[in-house]
Amino acid sequence: MIPFVRRQRILGFLGENDIGYLPDFIALFDNVSESTIRRDLKALEAEGQVQVLHGGAATLSDGTSSSYDMPVEKKRYLNIEGKRAIAAHAASLVSDGEVIYVDSGTTTFSMIEFLKEKQIKVVTSNTSVLTELRDAKFQCVILGGDVTETLGSVTGPITDNLLRGMYFDKAFLGATGYSEVSGLSTPDFREANKKQIVAANSEEVYVLVDSSKSGKRSLCKFLDLPDAIIITDEETEILRLHASYVVAPSGLTL
């Protein structure tokens, strides 16, 4: 097994558990040595994705500030159950006949599975959506612009100009983090600008964030907390005190 795949599996485990120990990680694989796992953890720590603790234990990095956005292929393995619950609840809010915007990001992409039977129009800057159109009943508009392959996103002046002339019944946005001071934020100026345009042109704005984003801030604020309804998997004190939010029920199916 190549290191990239092995490290993704470690991240997936940590996305579902607060902490992992060497025996936990070794049990994920066949014929992988302790020294190999230690090297993987060291590499992930150097990337800022995990924090290695005494004795070889590890947890996802809890840094509150970041100018780095993890590649989409790595993010999709984190907190899978929470993201799916959030996505299912978000999709349940969409009615036939509506025009909606689906943002870049793994949680927003997870909505597509639950939207396939709806008679709607989906406008998106999420390039991953292209892989899920074969059996979808909705109409889809993929925005033009500059493609950031690692994030599965389309941004830039072409994208912004297109969005300025579009209006949506509902927008479903992603975020890298949220806090009382920095609001909803992202590391990328272009992503922030795109989200602001969409929010201004939408009747209802939802931001899909799991509880691991609580208290984290990134370079660019795109909305204050009260400017959107947050859909999450767990109540946090920040949300309780400063935001309108919904905790998605687990196990929701459509």
VOBA-1610 file (N, C-alpha, C; in pm, whole numbers, padded with zeros to 5 digits, always signed):
BEGIN
Met+00085-00120+00000Met+00000+00000+00000Met+00089+00124+00000Ile+00060+00218-00090Ile+00143+00337-00100Ile+00117+00429+00020Pro+00218+00512+00058Pro+00203+00598+00177Pro+00081+00689+00172Phe+00047+00745+00054Phe-00065+00838+00046Phe-00195+00772+00090Val-00220+00651+00041Val-00343+00579+00076Val-00341+00542+00225Arg-00226+00498+00272Arg-00214+00460+00413Arg-00242+00580+00504Arg-00189+00695+00468Arg-00208+00814+00551Arg-00352+00864+00546Gln-00418+00847+00432Gln-00560+00882+00425Gln-00642+00797+00521Arg-00606+00669+00530Arg-00679+00580+00620Arg-00657+00620+00766Ile-00536+00663+00798Ile-00507+00712+00934Ile-00591+00837+00962Leu-00598+00928+00866Leu-00680+01049+00883Leu-00827+01013+00900Gly-00872+00915+00824Gly-01011+00872+00838Gly-01041+00820+00977Phe-00948+00742+01033Phe-00966+00690+01169Phe-00972+00805+01269Leu-00882+00903+01254Leu-00880+01015+01347Leu-01001+01107+01329Gly-01059+01106+01209Gly-01180+01183+01188Gly-01299+01127+01263Glu-01294+00999+01298Glu-01404+00935+01369Glu-01372+00908+01516Asn-01248+00933+01557Asn-01205+00911+01695Asn-01124+01031+01742Asp-01141+01069+01867Asp-01069+01184+01919Asp-00919+01163+01919Ile-00877+01042+01943Ile-00735+01012+01954Ile-00710+00869+01906Gly-00592+00846+01851Gly-00554+00712+01809Gly-00418+00676+01863Tyr-00398+00547+01886Tyr-00271+00498+01939Tyr-00207+00405+01836Leu-00078+00384+01851Leu-00006+00301+01754Leu-00076+00167+01726Pro-00120+00093+01828Pro-00190-00033+01798Pro-00316-00013+01714Asp-00385+00101+01735Asp-00504+00129+01653Asp-00467+00143+01506Phe-00361+00219+01481Phe-00320+00243+01343Phe-00265+00115+01277Ile-00187+00039+01353Ile-00131-00085+01300Ile-00243-00182+01261Ala-00352-00181+01341Ala-00465-00272+01315Ala-00541-00237+01188Leu-00520-00118+01137Leu-00589-00077+01014Leu-00532-00145+00890Phe-00412-00204+00903Phe-00342-00254+00786Phe-00294-00398+00808Asp-00260-00461+00700Asp-00195-00592+00705Asp-00045-00573+00680Asn+00037-00630+00769Asn+00181-00632+00748Asn+00244-00493+00735Val+00202-00402+00822Val+00264-00269+00828Val+00330-00255+00965Ser+00455-00215+00965Ser+00532-00212+01089Ser+00506-00085+01169Glu+00543-00091+01297Glu+00530+00025+01384Glu+00615+00141+01332Ser+00734+00112+01284Ser+00821+00220+01234Ser+00760+00289+01112Thr+00690+00212+01028Thr+00623+00273+00913Thr+00512+00367+00958Ile+00432+00324+01056Ile+00325+00409+01109Ile+00383+00535+01171Arg+00493+00522+01242Arg+00557+00640+01303Arg+00601+00739+01195Arg+00654+00688+01086Arg+00694+00777+00976Arg+00573+00845+00913Asp+00463+00770+00899Asp+00340+00830+00846Asp+00290+00942+00936Leu+00290+00917+01066Leu+00244+01019+01160Leu+00333+01142+01158Lys+00463+01120+01146Lys+00556+01232+01139Lys+00532+01314+01013Ala+00506+01247+00901Ala+00478+01317+00776Ala+00348+01397+00785Leu+00245+01337+00844Leu+00117+01407+00860Leu+00131+01525+00954Glu+00214+01511+01056Glu+00237+01622+01148Glu+00308+01736+01076Ala+00405+01704+00990Ala+00477+01806+00915Ala+00384+01882+00822Glu+00280+01815+00774Glu+00181+01880+00687Glu+00079+01961+00767Gly+00083+01951+00899Gly-00011+02023+00983Gly-00145+01957+00999Gln-00154+01827+00964Gln-00283+01760+00968Gln-00309+01686+01099Val-00203+01642+01167Val-00221+01574+01295Val-00123+01632+01396Gln-00153+01606+01522Gln-00063+01638+01631Gln-00021+01507+01696Val+00108+01479+01696Val+00159+01356+01755Val+00183+01378+01903Leu+00129+01288+01985Leu+00137+01300+02129Leu+00240+01202+02184His+00268+01214+02312His+00367+01129+02377His+00328+00981+02364Gly+00426+00898+02332Gly+00402+00754+02323Gly+00350+00707+02189Gly+00344+00797+02090Gly+00300+00757+01957Gly+00152+00778+01931Ala+00080+00829+02029Ala-00061+00862+02006Ala-00070+00983+01915Ala-00187+01003+01853Ala-00205+01116+01763Ala-00350+01160+01763Thr-00370+01285+01730Thr-00504+01341+01714Thr-00499+01437+01597Leu-00615+01468+01541Leu-00616+01567+01434Leu-00568+01700+01488Ser-00499+01775+01403Ser-00446+01903+01445Ser-00557+01993+01493Asp-00535+02059+01608Asp-00639+02147+01663Asp-00600+02294+01654Gly-00511+02325+01561Gly-00473+02465+01543Gly-00594+02550+01511Thr-00602+02668+01570Thr-00718+02754+01550Thr-00702+02848+01432Ser-00582+02859+01379Ser-00561+02949+01267Ser-00484+02878+01157Ser-00527+02894+01033Ser-00461+02827+00923Ser-00478+02905+00795Ser-00371+02911+00717Ser-00379+02969+00582Ser-00375+02859+00478Tyr-00392+02737+00522Tyr-00381+02620+00435Tyr-00513+02546+00432Asp-00556+02508+00312Asp-00677+02429+00298Asp-00637+02290+00252Met-00674+02189+00330Met-00637+02052+00300Met-00697+02008+00167Pro-00620+01936+00085Pro-00674+01887-00042Pro-00802+01808-00024Val-00891+01819-00122Val-01022+01757-00111Val-01012+01606-00096Glu-00913+01543-00159Glu-00900+01398-00149Glu-00867+01353-00008Lys-00807+01441+00072Lys-00779+01408+00211Lys-00897+01445+00301Lys-00963+01558+00272Lys-01075+01601+00355Lys-01192+01505+00350Arg-01210+01436+00237Arg-01328+01350+00224Arg-01325+01232+00320Tyr-01208+01203+00380Tyr-01197+01091+00473Tyr-01217+01133+00618Leu-01239+01261+00643Leu-01253+01311+00779Leu-01400+01324+00817Asn-01436+01273+00935Asn-01572+01286+00990Asn-01679+01251+00888Ile-01667+01133+00829Ile-01756+01093+00720Ile-01901+01089+00765Glu-01928+01031+00881Glu-02067+01017+00927Glu-02130+01153+00955Gly-02053+01242+01018Gly-02106+01375+01047Gly-02137+01452+00921Lys-02048+01447+00825Lys-02070+01517+00698Lys-02192+01462+00625Arg-02209+01332+00628Arg-02323+01271+00559Arg-02454+01314+00623Ala-02458+01320+00755Ala-02579+01365+00824Ala-02610+01510+00790Ile-02508+01594+00789Ile-02526+01735+00754Ile-02578+01748+00612Ala-02517+01674+00519Ala-02556+01681+00379Ala-02699+01634+00358Ala-02737+01526+00425Ala-02873+01473+00410Ala-02975+01574+00461His-02948+01637+00575His-03042+01737+00626His-03050+01856+00533Ala-02936+01903+00483Ala-02936+02016+00391Ala-03020+01985+00268Ala-03003+01866+00212Ala-03079+01828+00093Ala-03229+01819+00120Ser-03265+01784+00243Ser-03407+01775+00279Ser-03477+01910+00276Leu-03400+02018+00278Leu-03457+02153+00276Leu-03488+02201+00135Val-03446+02125+00034Val-03462+02166-00105Val-03592+02110-00161Ser-03670+02197-00225Ser-03799+02157-00283Ser-03791+02157-00435Asp-03874+02074-00497Asp-03881+02070-00643Asp-03910+02210-00697Gly-03847+02241-00810Gly-03867+02369-00875Gly-03769+02476-00834Glu-03686+02450-00734Glu-03593+02552-00686Glu-03463+02553-00766Val-03397+02668-00760Val-03262+02683-00814Val-03170+02699-00694Ile-03071+02612-00682Ile-02982+02616-00566Ile-02836+02625-00611Tyr-02754+02675-00521Tyr-02609+02678-00543Tyr-02544+02580-00447Val-02456+02495-00499Val-02380+02400-00419Val-02232+02437-00430Asp-02174+02472-00319Asp-02037+02522-00312Asp-01935+02410-00328Ser-01810+02447-00345Ser-01701+02350-00341Ser-01687+02298-00199Gly-01625+02181-00184Gly-01606+02122-00052Gly-01665+01982-00044Thr-01617+01904+00051Thr-01659+01764+00062Thr-01798+01749+00124Thr-01834+01836+00219Thr-01965+01823+00282Thr-02075+01865+00185Thr-02052+01975+00114Thr-02151+02019+00015Thr-02162+01915-00098Phe-02050+01858-00139Phe-02055+01754-00243Phe-02139+01635-00197Ser-02136+01605-00069Ser-02213+01491-00017Ser-02363+01511-00034Met-02408+01635-00055Met-02550+01661-00079Met-02600+01595-00206Ile-02512+01582-00306Ile-02556+01540-00439Ile-02627+01405-00435Glu-02577+01315-00355Glu-02640+01184-00340Glu-02787+01196-00303Phe-02819+01295-00220Phe-02955+01311-00168Phe-03041+01405-00253Leu-02983+01461-00357Leu-03057+01552-00445Leu-03097+01487-00577Lys-03052+01368-00603Lys-03062+01310-00737Lys-03205+01291-00786Glu-03299+01272-00696Glu-03438+01249-00737Glu-03521+01378-00743Lys-03461+01491-00714Lys-03535+01617-00709Lys-03536+01686-00845Gln-03649+01749-00875Gln-03665+01825-00999Gln-03623+01969-00971Ile-03495+01994-00976Ile-03438+02124-00941Ile-03328+02159-01041Lys-03276+02281-01027Lys-03156+02319-01102Lys-03045+02345-01001Val-02930+02281-01023Val-02814+02295-00936Val-02707+02373-01011Val-02666+02484-00954Val-02551+02559-01004Val-02436+02534-00908Thr-02319+02500-00960Thr-02211+02461-00870Thr-02074+02500-00923Ser-01982+02522-00830Ser-01840+02541-00860Ser-01760+02422-00810Asn-01829+02314-00777Asn-01768+02194-00721Asn-01743+02094-00833Thr-01618+02077-00873Thr-01590+01992-00989Thr-01621+01845-00962Ser-01626+01804-00837Ser-01657+01664-00806Ser-01799+01626-00848Val-01887+01725-00859Val-02026+01698-00897Val-02033+01632-01035Leu-01936+01661-01120Leu-01935+01604-01255Leu-01936+01451-01253Thr-01883+01392-01149Thr-01875+01246-01140Thr-02006+01182-01099Glu-02106+01263-01060Glu-02230+01209-01004Glu-02354+01244-01085Leu-02336+01283-01210Leu-02450+01332-01289Leu-02523+01223-01368Arg-02464+01107-01380Arg-02518+01005-01471Arg-02664+00971-01442Asp-02699+00950-01316Asp-02836+00909-01282Asp-02913+01017-01208Ala-02867+01141-01218Ala-02934+01251-01148Ala-03048+01308-01233Lys-03161+01338-01168Lys-03275+01397-01238Lys-03267+01549-01243Phe-03186+01609-01159Phe-03178+01755-01159Phe-03096+01806-01278Gln-03124+01931-01317Gln-03042+01999-01417Gln-02920+02057-01347Cys-02807+02057-01416Cys-02684+02104-01352Cys-02612+02205-01440Val-02568+02314-01377Val-02485+02415-01442Val-02351+02418-01370Ile-02243+02383-01441Ile-02109+02391-01386Ile-02050+02525-01425Leu-02008+02602-01328Leu-01954+02735-01354Leu-01818+02727-01422Gly-01789+02824-01506Gly-01657+02836-01566Gly-01563+02915-01477Gly-01434+02905-01507Gly-01336+02979-01429Gly-01207+02902-01414Asp-01127+02943-01318Asp-00999+02879-01291Asp-01019+02760-01199Val-00970+02644-01241Val-00987+02521-01164Val-00869+02502-01069Thr-00902+02484-00940Thr-00803+02443-00841Thr-00826+02295-00816Glu-00744+02212-00879Glu-00770+02068-00880Glu-00766+02008-00739Thr-00671+02054-00656Thr-00658+01995-00522Thr-00780+02021-00436Leu-00851+02131-00462Leu-00970+02164-00384Leu-01099+02126-00456Gly-01088+02079-00580Gly-01208+02046-00656Gly-01298+02166-00674Ser-01238+02283-00702Ser-01314+02407-00701Ser-01284+02492-00823Val-01385+02570-00864Val-01370+02669-00972Val-01386+02808-00910Thr-01289+02896-00935Thr-01294+03031-00880Thr-01238+03130-00982Gly-01230+03258-00940Gly-01166+03359-01022Gly-01264+03457-01084Pro-01213+03553-01162Pro-01298+03660-01217Pro-01407+03611-01310Ile-01380+03507-01388Ile-01486+03453-01475Ile-01600+03398-01391Thr-01565+03321-01288Thr-01666+03265-01198Thr-01746+03375-01131Asp-01677+03476-01080Asp-01745+03586-01010Asp-01841+03660-01104Asn-01797+03686-01227Asn-01883+03758-01321Asn-02009+03678-01354Leu-01995+03547-01368Leu-02112+03463-01393Leu-02208+03467-01275Leu-02154+03457-01154Leu-02238+03452-01034Leu-02311+03583-01008Arg-02251+03694-01047Arg-02317+03824-01024Arg-02449+03835-01097Gly-02465+03759-01205Gly-02590+03761-01280Gly-02683+03647-01249Met-02654+03571-01142Met-02737+03456-01105Met-02800+03476-00968Tyr-02922+03423-00953Tyr-02994+03437-00826Tyr-03049+03299-00786Phe-03043+03273-00657Phe-03071+03139-00607Phe-03177+03140-00497Asp-03259+03036-00498Asp-03354+03019-00387Asp-03279+02984-00259Lys-03181+02895-00271Lys-03102+02854-00155Lys-02958+02835-00197Ala-02866+02873-00109Ala-02723+02849-00131Ala-02670+02764-00017Phe-02585+02669-00053Phe-02523+02580+00046Phe-02372+02595+00033Leu-02314+02661+00131Leu-02172+02697+00128Leu-02092+02610+00224Gly-01962+02600+00197Gly-01869+02535+00287Gly-01781+02638+00355Ala-01710+02597+00460Ala-01619+02686+00532Ala-01506+02603+00591Thr-01391+02667+00608Thr-01277+02601+00672Thr-01288+02606+00823Gly-01353+02712+00875Gly-01368+02723+01019Gly-01465+02833+01055Tyr-01500+02839+01184Tyr-01584+02949+01232Tyr-01548+02982+01376Ser-01560+03111+01408Ser-01536+03156+01544Ser-01614+03284+01567Glu-01625+03325+01693Glu-01699+03446+01727Glu-01638+03568+01660Val-01505+03577+01658Val-01436+03695+01606Val-01425+03691+01455Ser-01383+03579+01400Ser-01354+03573+01256Ser-01474+03529+01172Gly-01585+03496+01235Gly-01703+03452+01160Gly-01674+03324+01084Leu-01729+03315+00965Leu-01708+03199+00877Leu-01593+03234+00783Ser-01494+03146+00773Ser-01373+03184+00702Ser-01319+03073+00614Thr-01229+03115+00523Thr-01163+03026+00428Thr-01023+03081+00404Pro-00926+02997+00368Pro-00790+03047+00346Pro-00770+03124+00216Asp-00866+03116+00123Asp-00846+03164-00014Asp-00931+03287-00043Phe-00867+03397-00087Phe-00940+03519-00121Phe-01044+03495-00228Arg-01010+03414-00328Arg-01103+03390-00437Arg-01225+03312-00390Glu-01203+03214-00304Glu-01316+03139-00248Glu-01406+03231-00165Ala-01343+03317-00084Ala-01421+03409+00000Ala-01506+03502-00085Asn-01447+03556-00192Asn-01520+03649-00278Asn-01637+03579-00345Lys-01614+03457-00391Lys-01720+03378-00456Lys-01836+03355-00360Lys-01805+03316-00238Lys-01909+03288-00139Lys-01989+03414-00106Gln-01922+03529-00098Gln-01992+03654-00067Gln-02090+03691-00178Ile-02049+03673-00303Ile-02139+03703-00415Ile-02261+03612-00412Val-02238+03484-00390Val-02349+03389-00384Val-02444+03424-00270Ala-02389+03454-00153Ala-02473+03487-00037Ala-02560+03609-00065Ala-02502+03709-00130Ala-02578+03831-00160Ala-02691+03806-00259Asn-02677+03702-00342Asn-02776+03675-00446Asn-02866+03557-00412Ser-02875+03521-00286Ser-02955+03404-00246Ser-03062+03443-00145Glu-03180+03383-00161Glu-03289+03408-00067Glu-03257+03349+00070Glu-03200+03231+00072Glu-03163+03165+00198Glu-03020+03114+00185Val-02940+03136+00290Val-02800+03097+00288Val-02772+03000+00402Tyr-02718+02883+00367Tyr-02681+02782+00464Tyr-02531+02756+00452Val-02466+02735+00565Val-02325+02696+00564Val-02314+02561+00633Leu-02252+02466+00565Leu-02241+02329+00614Leu-02103+02308+00675Val-02099+02293+00807Val-01971+02274+00877Val-01989+02173+00990Asp-01896+02079+01000Asp-01902+01986+01111Asp-01836+02049+01234Ser-01854+01986+01348Ser-01812+02045+01475Ser-01660+02060+01488Ser-01583+01990+01405Ser-01437+02005+01410Ser-01393+02143+01365Lys-01480+02218+01297Lys-01446+02353+01249Lys-01468+02460+01356Ser-01527+02422+01469Ser-01560+02519+01573Ser-01434+02580+01634Gly-01433+02713+01646Gly-01322+02784+01706Gly-01203+02801+01616Lys-01212+02754+01493Lys-01101+02767+01400Lys-01123+02886+01307Arg-01016+02954+01277Arg-01024+03069+01189Arg-00921+03055+01078Ser-00953+03111+00963Ser-00861+03111+00852Ser-00844+03254+00803Leu-00772+03271+00694Leu-00728+03404+00653Leu-00843+03497+00619Cys-00944+03448+00549Cys-01046+03536+00490Cys-01184+03509+00547Lys-01239+03607+00615Lys-01380+03598+00655Lys-01467+03623+00533Phe-01570+03540+00516Phe-01663+03567+00407Phe-01803+03602+00456Leu-01839+03562+00578Leu-01967+03602+00638Leu-01951+03609+00789Asp-02029+03695+00852Asp-02042+03690+00997Asp-02135+03574+01033Leu-02122+03523+01153Leu-02202+03407+01194Leu-02353+03429+01179Pro-02407+03547+01213Pro-02552+03565+01201Pro-02604+03576+01057Asp-02512+03582+00959Asp-02553+03606+00821Asp-02596+03480+00746Ala-02592+03365+00812Ala-02632+03240+00749Ala-02686+03145+00855Ile-02756+03044+00809Ile-02799+02936+00899Ile-02694+02826+00889Ile-02638+02788+01001Ile-02533+02687+01003Ile-02598+02550+01023Ile-02559+02455+00939Ile-02602+02317+00956Ile-02479+02238+01000Thr-02490+02174+01115Thr-02375+02107+01173Thr-02416+01973+01233Asp-02319+01902+01287Asp-02347+01771+01345Asp-02348+01773+01496Glu-02313+01887+01556Glu-02305+01892+01701Glu-02311+02037+01748Glu-02389+02063+01850Glu-02397+02198+01905Glu-02265+02236+01972Thr-02221+02360+01951Thr-02105+02413+02020Thr-02144+02542+02090Glu-02064+02582+02185Glu-02096+02705+02259Glu-02095+02826+02168Ile-02003+02829+02073Ile-01997+02941+01980Ile-02128+02954+01904Leu-02179+02845+01853Leu-02305+02849+01780Leu-02420+02887+01871Arg-02423+02829+01989Arg-02534+02855+02081Arg-02544+03002+02116Leu-02431+03068+02127Leu-02429+03208+02171Leu-02437+03308+02056His-02394+03268+01935His-02373+03369+01832His-02436+03338+01696Ala-02503+03227+01679Ala-02547+03191+01544Ala-02686+03131+01542Ser-02746+03133+01423Ser-02864+03052+01396Ser-02815+02921+01337Tyr-02858+02809+01393Tyr-02801+02682+01350Tyr-02901+02569+01366Val-02871+02460+01297Val-02949+02337+01305Val-02851+02222+01323Val-02879+02135+01419Val-02798+02014+01435Val-02866+01903+01355Ala-02795+01852+01255Ala-02854+01750+01168Ala-02874+01621+01243Pro-02993+01561+01232Pro-03014+01430+01296Pro-02933+01323+01227Ser-02876+01233+01304Ser-02799+01124+01244Ser-02894+01020+01185Gly-02848+00953+01080Gly-02926+00845+01021Gly-03040+00892+00933Leu-03040+01021+00896Leu-03148+01072+00811Leu-03135+01016+00670Thr-03244+00965+00614Thr-03247+00920+00476Thr-03362+00990+00404Leu-03345+01003+00272Leu-03445+01074+00195Leu-03511+00981+00094
//
